């Protein structure tokens, strides 16, 4: 049994990047909801300009496409498609399907809508530079915004099944847009997206149109996330910073599970500040508000927090059975997703599949992306050579 200190380390990390899914076992791609043939259909397509476009790409497109959301419902999702320069290799360009980290749950937090002065530019500017390295190496790069970010409905933050579906289906959409895009693809994700990538690795791929060769999960969150509520309520060290992620956690849980009613859990003061900010602003603003909010004024006395805790517990990626080779990368200087929590997650995942674990000395939460790029490229190239 884990010591409380080890578990607390996982919470502080997971609360900061919060990621996971509604059901204990991930739904298969295609599922029992939207028929597989209806998923990944292009709804709209236009040129993408501005800061979300990758500069090394020959073309950048902003698309919306069909996918399967929480509860098996049909949804429309936004995202981007970036194509490499030059002539594709035999079989077409391989694909990186990118799963982004935490930006928030409000529509303005969708990465595809990023601008130079936008609310998520501090994060998107980092990930765009990283992804541009992939497209410069001959990979088509597709990026989903996830369910409910920039499109109709709420964003079910932490819902691994929904996230994995959107990661898969944008690859279908991209291939429908341009047949120079090949069947071989990789899911690559960071933080929240690291958890989404792990859920993608665990989903049974029933379609013969795509070949998921492997997954890269950078600083994946979600481990022991259900302890976040008690961590804040008991005002443990680091709880003030963890509070910055509660607006996203609770609004995301609300979107995924109707039994989660934030107004019944939070004090009037917390609802008027933390909850309002969570529904209208992005992560940077959440941090600003949370740092000065009193921890003893967050939850209503006697509030039933079981629905929120249960939802977060069900999202822990530790329970996944991986179906494809997976690389996990982690920085030692990461204070958002700690190496201690990732160590424990990797040890559990290694019992279910092939996991390559790479650790980078001195790399922080975002810095691990560039620190790991060459190793992740070698990982994907090695799998491309496996036929």
Residue pairs with C-beta under 8 A, 6 or more apart in sequence:
2 344
6 340
6 344
7 224
7 227
8 227
8 231
8 236
9 338
9 340
9 341
10 223
10 224
10 227
10 338
10 340
10 341
10 344
11 224
11 225
11 227
11 228
11 231
11 242
12 231
12 238
12 241
12 242
12 338
13 221
13 223
13 334
13 335
13 336
13 337
13 338
13 340
13 341
13 342
14 221
14 222
14 223
14 224
14 225
14 228
14 337
14 341
15 225
15 228
15 231
15 232
15 241
15 242
15 245
15 246
15 249
16 102
16 221
16 241
16 242
16 244
16 245
16 335
16 336
16 337
16 365
17 101
17 102
17 191
17 192
17 194
17 219
17 221
17 222
17 245
17 336
17 337
17 365
18 102
18 157
18 158
18 192
18 221
18 222
18 225
18 228
18 245
18 248
18 249
18 252
19 102
19 157
19 158
19 160
19 163
19 191
19 192
19 193
19 194
19 195
19 196
19 220
19 221
19 222
19 225
19 315
19 317
20 158
20 159
20 160
20 195
20 221
20 222
20 225
20 312
20 314
20 315
20 316
20 317
21 158
21 159
21 160
21 161
21 162
21 163
21 164
21 195
21 199
21 314
21 315
21 317
22 70
22 156
22 158
22 159
22 160
22 161
22 162
22 256
22 257
22 311
22 314
22 315
23 161
23 314
24 314
24 319
25 319
26 160
26 161
26 164
26 199
26 202
26 203
26 320
27 68
27 72
27 161
27 165
27 203
28 203
28 204
28 206
29 36
29 164
29 165
29 168
29 203
29 204
29 205
29 206
29 207
30 36
30 39
30 68
30 206
30 207
31 68
31 72
31 161
31 165
32 72
33 68
33 71
33 72
33 73
33 74
34 66
34 67
34 68
34 72
34 73
34 74
36 206
36 207
38 66
38 74
39 66
39 67
39 68
39 165
39 168
39 169
39 172
40 65
40 66
40 67
40 168
40 169
40 170
40 171
40 172
40 173
40 175
40 176
41 65
41 66
41 172
41 173
41 176
42 63
42 64
42 65
42 173
42 176
42 177
43 63
43 64
43 65
43 66
43 76
44 63
44 64
45 61
45 62
45 63
45 177
46 61
46 62
47 59
47 60
47 61
47 62
48 60
48 61
48 62
48 80
48 112
49 60
50 114
50 115
50 116
51 114
51 115
51 116
51 118
51 121
51 124
51 125
51 128
52 60
52 62
52 80
52 111
52 112
52 113
52 114
52 124
52 128
53 60
53 80
53 82
54 60
54 82
54 128
54 131
54 132
54 135
54 141
55 132
56 84
56 85
56 132
56 135
56 136
57 82
57 83
57 84
57 85
57 132
57 135
57 141
58 83
58 84
58 85
58 86
59 82
59 83
60 80
60 81
60 82
60 83
61 80
61 81
61 82
61 177
62 78
62 79
62 80
62 112
63 78
63 79
63 80
63 81
63 170
63 173
63 174
63 177
64 76
64 77
64 78
64 79
64 151
65 76
65 77
65 79
65 169
65 170
65 172
65 173
66 74
66 75
66 76
66 77
66 169
67 74
67 75
67 76
67 77
67 147
67 165
67 166
67 169
67 170
68 74
68 75
68 162
68 165
68 169
69 75
69 147
69 148
69 153
69 156
69 162
69 165
70 147
70 156
70 159
70 161
70 162
70 255
70 256
75 147
75 148
75 151
75 152
75 153
76 151
76 152
77 144
77 145
77 146
77 147
77 151
77 166
77 169
77 170
78 110
78 112
78 144
78 145
78 149
78 150
78 151
79 112
79 142
79 143
79 144
79 145
79 166
79 170
79 173
80 112
80 142
80 143
81 140
81 141
81 142
81 170
81 173
81 174
81 177
81 178
82 131
82 135
82 140
82 141
82 142
82 143
83 93
83 135
83 140
83 178
83 180
83 181
84 93
84 135
84 136
84 137
84 138
84 139
84 140
86 138
88 180
88 181
88 182
89 138
89 182
91 182
91 183
91 184
92 179
92 180
92 181
92 182
92 183
92 184
93 138
93 139
93 140
93 180
93 181
93 182
94 138
94 139
94 140
94 182
94 184
94 185
94 186
94 213
94 380
94 384
95 139
95 140
95 141
95 142
95 171
95 174
95 181
95 182
95 184
95 185
95 186
96 131
96 134
96 139
96 140
96 141
96 142
96 185
96 186
96 188
96 380
97 142
97 143
97 144
97 167
97 168
97 170
97 171
97 185
97 186
97 187
97 188
97 200
98 127
98 131
98 141
98 142
98 143
98 144
98 188
98 189
98 193
99 144
99 146
99 163
99 167
99 187
99 188
99 189
99 190
99 192
99 193
99 194
99 196
99 197
99 200
100 111
100 123
100 124
100 127
100 143
100 144
100 145
100 146
100 189
100 190
100 192
100 193
101 123
101 127
101 189
101 190
101 191
101 192
101 193
101 194
102 157
102 191
102 192
102 221
102 245
102 248
102 283
103 109
103 110
103 111
103 120
103 123
103 124
103 149
103 282
103 283
104 119
104 120
104 247
104 248
104 278
104 281
104 282
104 283
104 286
105 148
105 149
105 154
105 155
105 157
105 247
105 248
105 251
105 252
105 255
105 278
105 279
106 278
106 279
106 280
106 281
106 282
107 113
107 148
107 149
107 150
107 151
108 118
108 119
108 280
108 281
108 282
109 119
109 120
109 149
109 282
109 283
110 120
110 145
110 149
110 150
110 151
111 120
111 123
111 124
111 127
111 143
111 145
111 149
112 143
112 145
112 150
113 150
114 120
114 121
114 124
114 125
114 128
115 121
118 124
119 281
119 282
119 284
119 285
120 282
120 283
120 284
122 284
123 283
123 366
126 366
126 369
127 190
127 369
129 370
130 369
130 370
130 373
131 141
131 143
133 370
133 373
134 141
134 188
134 377
135 141
137 377
139 380
140 174
140 181
142 170
142 171
142 173
142 174
143 170
144 166
144 167
144 169
144 170
145 151
145 166
146 155
146 162
146 163
146 166
146 196
147 153
147 155
147 156
147 159
147 162
147 163
147 165
147 166
148 154
148 155
148 156
148 255
149 155
153 255
154 251
154 252
154 254
154 255
155 251
155 252
155 255
156 162
156 252
156 253
156 255
156 256
157 192
157 248
157 249
157 251
157 252
157 253
157 255
157 256
158 192
158 195
158 222
158 225
158 249
158 252
158 253
158 256
158 311
158 312
158 315
159 252
159 256
159 315
160 195
160 196
160 198
160 199
160 222
160 315
160 317
161 199
161 203
162 256
163 192
163 193
163 195
163 196
163 199
163 200
164 196
164 199
164 200
164 202
164 203
167 187
167 189
167 196
167 197
167 200
168 187
168 200
168 203
168 205
168 210
168 212
171 181
171 185
171 210
172 207
172 209
172 210
174 181
175 181
175 183
175 209
175 210
183 209
183 210
183 211
184 211
184 213
184 384
185 210
185 211
185 212
185 213
186 212
186 213
186 214
186 215
186 216
186 380
186 383
187 196
187 197
187 200
187 201
187 212
187 215
187 216
188 197
188 215
188 216
188 218
188 376
189 195
189 196
189 197
189 198
189 200
189 215
189 216
189 217
189 218
189 220
190 218
190 219
190 366
190 369
191 218
191 219
191 220
191 221
191 336
191 337
191 365
192 221
193 218
194 217
194 218
194 219
194 220
194 221
194 328
194 337
195 217
195 220
195 221
195 222
195 315
195 317
197 215
197 216
197 217
197 220
197 326
198 215
198 217
198 220
198 317
198 320
198 322
198 326
198 349
199 317
199 320
200 212
200 215
201 212
201 214
201 215
201 217
201 320
201 322
201 323
201 324
201 326
201 353
202 320
202 321
202 322
202 323
203 323
204 323
205 212
205 323
212 324
213 324
213 325
213 380
213 383
213 384
213 386
214 324
214 325
214 326
214 327
214 379
214 380
214 383
215 322
215 324
215 325
215 326
215 327
216 326
216 327
216 328
216 329
216 372
216 376
216 379
216 380
217 326
217 327
217 328
217 329
218 328
218 329
218 330
218 368
218 369
218 372
219 329
219 330
219 331
219 334
219 336
219 337
219 342
219 365
219 368
220 317
220 328
220 337
220 342
220 345
221 336
221 337
222 315
222 316
222 317
223 316
223 317
223 318
223 341
223 342
223 344
223 345
224 316
224 318
224 341
225 249
225 312
225 313
225 315
225 316
226 309
226 310
226 312
226 313
226 315
226 316
228 242
228 245
228 246
228 249
228 312
229 299
229 305
229 308
229 309
229 312
231 238
231 239
231 242
232 239
232 242
232 243
232 246
232 295
232 298
232 299
233 295
233 298
233 299
233 305
235 295
235 296
239 295
240 290
240 291
240 295
241 287
241 290
241 291
243 274
243 290
243 293
243 295
243 298
244 283
244 286
244 287
244 289
244 290
244 291
245 283
245 286
246 274
246 278
246 290
246 298
247 274
247 275
247 277
247 278
247 279
247 286
247 290
248 278
248 283
248 286
249 308
249 312
250 260
250 262
250 265
250 266
250 275
250 278
250 308
251 262
251 275
251 278
251 279
253 260
253 307
253 308
253 311
253 312
254 260
254 261
254 262
256 311
257 307
257 311
259 307
260 307
260 308
260 311
261 307
262 271
262 275
263 271
263 275
264 300
264 303
264 304
265 299
265 300
265 303
265 304
265 305
265 308
266 274
266 275
266 298
266 299
266 300
266 303
267 297
267 298
267 299
267 300
269 297
270 293
270 297
270 298
270 299
273 289
273 293
274 286
274 289
274 290
274 293
274 298
277 285
277 286
277 289
278 286
299 305
317 345
317 349
318 344
318 345
318 348
318 349
320 349
320 352
321 352
321 353
322 349
322 352
322 353
322 354
322 355
323 353
324 353
325 353
325 354
325 356
325 379
325 383
326 349
326 353
326 354
326 355
326 356
327 355
327 356
327 357
327 358
327 375
327 376
327 379
328 342
328 345
328 346
328 349
328 355
328 356
328 357
328 358
329 357
329 358
329 359
329 360
329 368
329 371
329 372
329 375
329 376
330 337
330 339
330 342
330 357
330 358
330 359
330 360
330 368
331 339
331 359
331 360
331 362
331 363
331 364
331 365
331 367
331 368
331 371
332 339
332 359
332 360
332 361
332 362
332 363
333 362
333 363
333 364
333 367
334 363
334 364
334 365
334 368
335 364
335 365
336 365
337 365
339 359
346 355
346 357
349 355
350 357
356 379
358 372
358 375
360 367
360 368
360 371
360 372
363 371
363 372
